[in-house]
Amino acid sequence: MNATRQVALLRSLLVEHGEGTWVVCASSSMVPTFGPGARLRVVPAAAPRVGDVVLFDAGDSVVTHRVLARVPWQSDAWILHGGDAGWGAGLVRQSSVLGRVLSPRSRPTLARRIVGAAHAIRDILRARGGSCVTPRMVPDPLTTGREYDAGAEGFDARFAESRSTVRRFDVIDEPQRRCARGAERVLEIGCGTGRLLATLRGRLCVGIDVSEGLLRIATGKDLAVMRADAHRLPFAEGSFEAVTAGNGVFRYLDYGRAFAECARVLRRGGRLAVHQYSRWSLGLRMRQRLAADNPLHVGDPAEVRRAAGAAGFVEETVYLWRNVSFWPYAVRLPEPVAWRLWDHATFVFRKA
């Protein structure tokens, strides 16, 4: 039976029988208290209380979460919900509750409620801002290459002019260097003049870029580079143990095609590190420092995660960085509280 029919059957059982219905837990991600395969007894829950674990009708799925708070609003109440740790919280209508799971009742701590509320506010603002966000557009690689060719002269000098920028990227690039460390063969996508490539410690490090002007500078540094499009990598399957993509190069790429090519040239178990810029970031005075409709950057880490997962990658970790004007010039933020405060993201994936 496919997932859609399972959800429909479960929903009909709960609606028709309600009292005493048994549900088999499909995944421990529903609520950490329950392991996969756990049998849950569901009873009617017209007015869920704080601390209850309830089943929500999510349309295409039925999910289980713990109630953190109830917010009366107009003719229906809204329920703030989340897992036992408070992560992944959100808001749903009380009318979407199918039933309450019989389990030890445990009231969430104040910290869990605060984190859950922060997530709910974030989700509301994202939903409101979604209507004014320009769909992501991928520029033509040849056009991108010509634009960088025009500014190739003095490229490194301009980067080095800002001491804070140099030191900031020393911090931000560390996950890229760590990804390549110990690998026999490493590929860098969008190597430019070779600033990051020169610091990678693989036995053989190769860089590609679409700008001939930047590659000429990298060649002058005795680096192994070549002109190539990341959508069509000129390498055989399983050629590398690590792939890095620094300085937001994926903003110029079609996520689906680029991740698929990275997966193709990586060996099984190989690692991929991708740095991207934030579409928006709030300053201390709550003003957006990047245009909210910039189609090149990342508005939600889920955009990158979905494309990477579809290509067969498993996420190992994500670094969300906030720019600061003092040492160390970039501070890593915990994802549950990063919201729109992060300026850079570095994703580290492993090929499954």
C-alpha positions as CSV (number, residue, x, y, z in Angstrom):
1,M,0.0,0.0,0.0
2,N,1.4,3.4,-1.0
3,A,1.8,6.3,1.5
4,T,-1.2,8.2,0.2
5,R,-3.6,5.2,0.7
6,Q,-2.1,4.5,4.1
7,V,-2.8,8.1,5.2
8,A,-6.3,7.9,3.8
9,L,-7.0,4.6,5.6
10,L,-5.5,5.9,8.9
11,R,-7.6,9.1,8.7
12,S,-10.9,7.1,8.0
13,L,-10.2,4.7,10.9
14,L,-9.6,7.6,13.3
15,V,-12.7,9.5,12.2
16,E,-15.0,6.4,12.2
17,H,-13.8,4.6,15.3
18,G,-11.9,7.2,17.3
19,E,-12.0,5.7,20.8
20,G,-9.3,3.0,21.2
21,T,-7.9,3.2,17.7
22,W,-4.4,1.8,17.4
23,V,-1.7,3.4,15.2
24,V,1.7,2.0,14.4
25,C,4.5,4.6,14.6
26,A,6.3,4.7,11.2
27,S,9.3,6.8,12.3
28,S,10.9,8.0,15.5
29,S,11.0,11.5,14.0
30,M,7.3,11.8,14.8
31,V,7.9,12.2,18.5
32,P,11.3,11.2,20.0
33,T,9.5,9.4,22.8
34,F,8.3,6.7,20.4
35,G,10.5,4.4,18.5
36,P,9.7,3.0,15.0
37,G,7.1,0.3,15.2
38,A,5.6,1.5,18.5
39,R,1.9,0.9,18.7
40,L,0.0,4.0,19.9
41,R,-3.5,4.1,21.2
42,V,-5.5,7.2,20.1
43,V,-8.5,8.6,21.9
44,P,-10.7,11.7,20.9
45,A,-9.2,15.0,21.7
46,A,-11.7,17.9,21.2
47,A,-9.6,20.3,23.3
48,P,-5.9,19.1,23.5
49,R,-4.1,20.2,26.6
50,V,-0.5,21.5,26.9
51,G,1.7,18.4,27.1
52,D,-0.6,16.1,25.1
53,V,0.8,14.2,22.2
54,V,-1.8,14.4,19.4
55,L,-2.2,13.3,15.8
56,F,-2.6,16.1,13.2
57,D,-4.2,15.8,9.8
58,A,-1.6,17.5,7.6
59,G,-3.5,16.8,4.3
60,D,-0.9,14.6,2.6
61,S,0.3,13.0,5.9
62,V,-0.7,12.4,9.5
63,V,1.9,13.6,12.0
64,T,2.4,13.3,15.7
65,H,3.6,16.2,17.9
66,R,3.4,17.4,21.4
67,V,1.2,20.4,22.2
68,L,3.1,23.4,23.5
69,A,0.3,26.0,23.7
70,R,-3.2,26.7,22.6
71,V,-4.0,30.1,21.0
72,P,-7.8,30.9,20.7
73,W,-8.5,32.7,17.4
74,Q,-11.9,33.5,15.9
75,S,-13.9,30.3,15.4
76,D,-11.0,27.9,15.8
77,A,-8.0,27.6,18.1
78,W,-4.4,27.4,16.8
79,I,-2.1,24.9,18.4
80,L,1.6,25.5,18.8
81,H,3.3,22.1,18.5
82,G,6.7,20.5,18.4
83,G,8.8,17.4,19.2
84,D,9.9,16.6,22.7
85,A,13.0,18.8,22.2
86,G,10.9,21.7,20.9
87,W,12.5,21.7,17.5
88,G,10.6,21.8,14.3
89,A,7.7,23.6,15.9
90,G,4.8,25.1,14.0
91,L,1.1,26.2,14.1
92,V,-1.9,24.1,13.1
93,R,-5.7,24.6,13.6
94,Q,-7.2,22.7,16.4
95,S,-9.8,21.3,14.0
96,S,-7.0,19.3,12.3
97,V,-6.5,17.2,15.4
98,L,-7.5,13.6,14.9
99,G,-7.0,12.4,18.4
100,R,-4.8,12.2,21.5
101,V,-2.1,9.6,21.9
102,L,-2.3,7.8,25.3
103,S,1.1,8.3,26.7
104,P,2.7,9.7,29.9
105,R,1.7,13.3,30.1
106,S,4.7,15.7,30.4
107,R,4.4,19.5,30.3
108,P,7.1,21.1,28.1
109,T,9.7,23.2,29.9
110,L,9.7,27.0,29.5
111,A,12.8,26.8,27.2
112,R,11.0,24.3,24.9
113,R,8.0,26.7,24.7
114,I,10.2,29.7,23.9
115,V,12.1,27.8,21.1
116,G,8.8,26.5,19.8
117,A,7.3,30.0,19.7
118,A,10.4,31.3,17.9
119,H,9.9,28.7,15.2
120,A,6.3,29.5,14.9
121,I,6.9,33.2,14.4
122,R,9.6,32.3,11.8
123,D,7.2,30.1,9.9
124,I,4.5,32.9,9.9
125,L,6.9,35.5,8.6
126,R,8.3,33.2,5.9
127,A,4.8,32.4,4.7
128,R,3.9,36.2,4.6
129,G,7.2,37.0,2.8
130,G,6.9,34.1,0.4
131,S,4.6,36.0,-1.9
132,C,7.2,38.8,-2.6
133,V,10.2,36.4,-3.2
134,T,11.4,36.2,-6.8
135,P,11.7,32.6,-8.0
136,R,15.3,31.5,-8.3
137,M,16.8,32.0,-11.7
138,V,20.1,30.4,-13.0
139,P,22.3,32.7,-15.1
140,D,23.9,31.5,-18.3
141,P,27.4,30.1,-17.5
142,L,29.0,31.8,-20.5
143,T,27.5,35.2,-19.4
144,T,28.8,34.6,-15.8
145,G,32.3,33.7,-17.2
146,R,32.4,36.9,-19.3
147,E,31.4,39.0,-16.3
148,Y,34.2,37.6,-14.2
149,D,36.6,37.9,-17.1
150,A,36.0,41.6,-17.1
151,G,37.0,42.0,-13.5
152,A,39.8,39.4,-13.4
153,E,42.5,42.0,-13.3
154,G,43.1,43.0,-9.7
155,F,40.6,40.4,-8.4
156,D,42.8,39.1,-5.6
157,A,43.9,42.6,-4.7
158,R,40.3,43.8,-4.2
159,F,39.6,40.8,-2.0
160,A,42.7,41.4,0.1
161,E,41.9,45.1,0.6
162,S,39.5,44.3,3.5
163,R,41.2,42.7,6.4
164,S,37.9,41.7,8.0
165,T,36.8,39.9,4.7
166,V,40.0,37.9,4.5
167,R,39.8,36.8,8.2
168,R,36.1,36.1,7.9
169,F,36.7,33.7,5.0
170,D,39.5,32.1,6.9
171,V,36.8,31.0,9.4
172,I,34.0,30.3,6.8
173,D,36.3,28.2,4.6
174,E,37.5,25.9,7.3
175,P,34.7,23.3,6.8
176,Q,35.8,23.2,3.1
177,R,39.4,22.5,4.1
178,R,38.3,19.9,6.6
179,C,36.2,18.2,4.0
180,A,39.2,17.9,1.7
181,R,41.6,16.9,4.4
182,G,42.9,13.3,4.0
183,A,41.2,12.9,0.6
184,E,43.4,11.6,-2.2
185,R,41.7,13.5,-5.0
186,V,39.7,16.7,-4.5
187,L,37.7,18.8,-6.9
188,E,36.9,22.5,-6.3
189,I,33.9,23.9,-8.2
190,G,34.2,27.6,-9.0
191,C,37.9,27.9,-8.0
192,G,38.4,31.4,-9.4
193,T,41.9,32.5,-8.9
194,G,42.6,29.6,-6.6
195,R,42.4,31.4,-3.2
196,L,40.7,28.4,-1.5
197,L,42.2,25.7,-3.9
198,A,45.7,26.6,-2.8
199,T,44.8,25.8,0.9
200,L,43.2,22.4,0.3
201,R,45.3,19.5,1.5
202,G,44.4,16.6,-0.8
203,R,47.0,14.6,-2.6
204,L,45.7,15.9,-6.0
205,C,43.5,19.0,-6.0
206,V,41.8,20.1,-9.2
207,G,39.8,23.3,-9.8
208,I,37.3,24.2,-12.4
209,D,35.7,27.6,-13.3
210,V,33.9,29.2,-16.3
211,S,36.1,32.4,-16.2
212,E,39.2,32.1,-18.4
213,G,40.6,35.4,-16.9
214,L,40.4,34.0,-13.3
215,L,41.9,30.7,-14.4
216,R,44.9,32.4,-16.0
217,I,45.7,33.9,-12.6
218,A,45.3,30.5,-10.9
219,T,47.5,28.9,-13.4
220,G,50.2,31.4,-12.5
221,K,50.1,30.0,-9.0
222,D,51.0,26.5,-10.3
223,L,47.5,25.2,-9.5
224,A,45.8,22.4,-11.5
225,V,42.8,24.1,-13.0
226,M,40.6,23.9,-16.1
227,R,37.7,25.6,-17.7
228,A,34.5,23.6,-17.3
229,D,30.8,23.9,-16.5
230,A,29.7,22.4,-13.2
231,H,26.5,21.2,-15.0
232,R,28.6,18.9,-17.2
233,L,31.8,17.9,-15.3
234,P,34.5,16.4,-17.6
235,F,35.4,13.6,-15.2
236,A,34.5,9.9,-14.9
237,E,32.2,8.5,-12.2
238,G,33.8,8.1,-8.8
239,S,36.9,10.3,-9.7
240,F,37.1,12.1,-6.4
241,E,36.9,11.6,-2.6
242,A,35.9,15.2,-1.9
243,V,34.2,18.1,-3.7
244,T,34.2,21.7,-2.4
245,A,32.2,24.6,-3.7
246,G,33.2,27.8,-1.9
247,N,32.3,31.5,-2.1
248,G,28.7,30.9,-2.9
249,V,29.4,29.4,-6.4
250,F,26.2,27.3,-6.3
251,R,24.2,30.6,-6.7
252,Y,25.2,30.4,-10.4
253,L,24.1,26.8,-10.8
254,D,21.0,24.8,-11.2
255,Y,20.8,22.9,-7.9
256,G,19.4,19.7,-9.4
257,R,21.9,19.3,-12.2
258,A,24.9,20.5,-10.1
259,F,24.2,18.2,-7.2
260,A,23.6,15.3,-9.6
261,E,27.0,15.9,-11.2
262,C,28.8,16.1,-7.9
263,A,27.2,12.8,-6.9
264,R,28.3,11.2,-10.1
265,V,32.0,12.2,-9.8
266,L,32.2,11.4,-6.1
267,R,33.0,8.0,-4.8
268,R,30.5,6.4,-2.4
269,G,31.1,7.9,1.0
270,G,32.7,10.9,-0.5
271,R,32.0,14.4,1.0
272,L,30.7,17.6,-0.5
273,A,31.0,21.0,1.1
274,V,28.8,23.8,-0.3
275,H,29.0,27.5,0.8
276,Q,26.1,29.8,0.0
277,Y,25.0,33.3,0.9
278,S,21.8,34.3,2.6
279,R,19.1,36.0,0.5
280,W,18.3,38.2,3.5
281,S,19.8,39.0,6.9
282,L,18.5,41.3,9.6
283,G,20.8,43.9,11.1
284,L,20.7,45.1,14.7
285,R,18.3,47.8,13.6
286,M,16.0,45.1,12.0
287,R,16.7,46.3,8.4
288,Q,17.4,43.9,5.6
289,R,21.0,44.1,4.4
290,L,20.4,41.9,1.3
291,A,17.5,42.4,-1.1
292,A,14.7,40.1,-0.1
293,D,14.1,39.2,-3.8
294,N,17.7,38.4,-4.8
295,P,17.2,35.2,-6.8
296,L,20.8,34.1,-6.6
297,H,21.1,33.4,-2.8
298,V,19.4,31.1,-0.3
299,G,16.3,32.1,1.6
300,D,15.8,28.8,3.4
301,P,18.4,26.0,4.0
302,A,15.7,23.5,2.9
303,E,16.1,24.7,-0.7
304,V,19.7,23.3,-0.7
305,R,18.8,20.2,1.4
306,R,16.0,19.1,-0.9
307,A,18.2,19.2,-4.0
308,A,21.1,17.5,-2.3
309,G,18.8,14.7,-0.9
310,A,17.3,14.1,-4.3
311,A,20.8,13.6,-5.7
312,G,21.6,10.9,-3.1
313,F,23.4,13.0,-0.5
314,V,23.0,12.7,3.3
315,E,23.6,15.9,5.4
316,E,26.4,15.6,8.0
317,T,26.2,19.1,9.3
318,V,25.4,22.7,8.5
319,Y,27.3,25.9,9.5
320,L,25.2,29.1,9.7
321,W,27.5,32.1,10.0
322,R,26.8,35.6,11.1
323,N,29.1,38.4,10.0
324,V,30.5,40.5,12.9
325,S,32.8,43.5,12.6
326,F,35.3,42.3,15.2
327,W,37.4,39.1,15.7
328,P,36.7,36.4,14.6
329,Y,34.6,38.3,12.0
330,A,32.2,35.3,11.6
331,V,30.2,33.6,14.4
332,R,28.5,30.3,14.0
333,L,24.8,30.3,15.0
334,P,22.9,27.3,16.3
335,E,20.3,26.5,13.6
336,P,17.2,26.5,15.9
337,V,17.8,30.2,16.7
338,A,19.5,31.4,13.5
339,W,16.3,32.4,11.7
340,R,17.1,35.4,9.5
341,L,20.3,36.3,11.4
342,W,22.7,34.2,9.3
343,D,24.7,35.7,6.4
344,H,26.5,32.5,5.1
345,A,25.7,28.8,5.2
346,T,28.1,25.9,4.6
347,F,26.5,22.5,4.1
348,V,28.6,19.3,4.4
349,F,27.0,16.3,2.7
350,R,28.1,12.7,2.3
351,K,27.3,10.5,-0.7
352,A,25.2,7.7,0.5
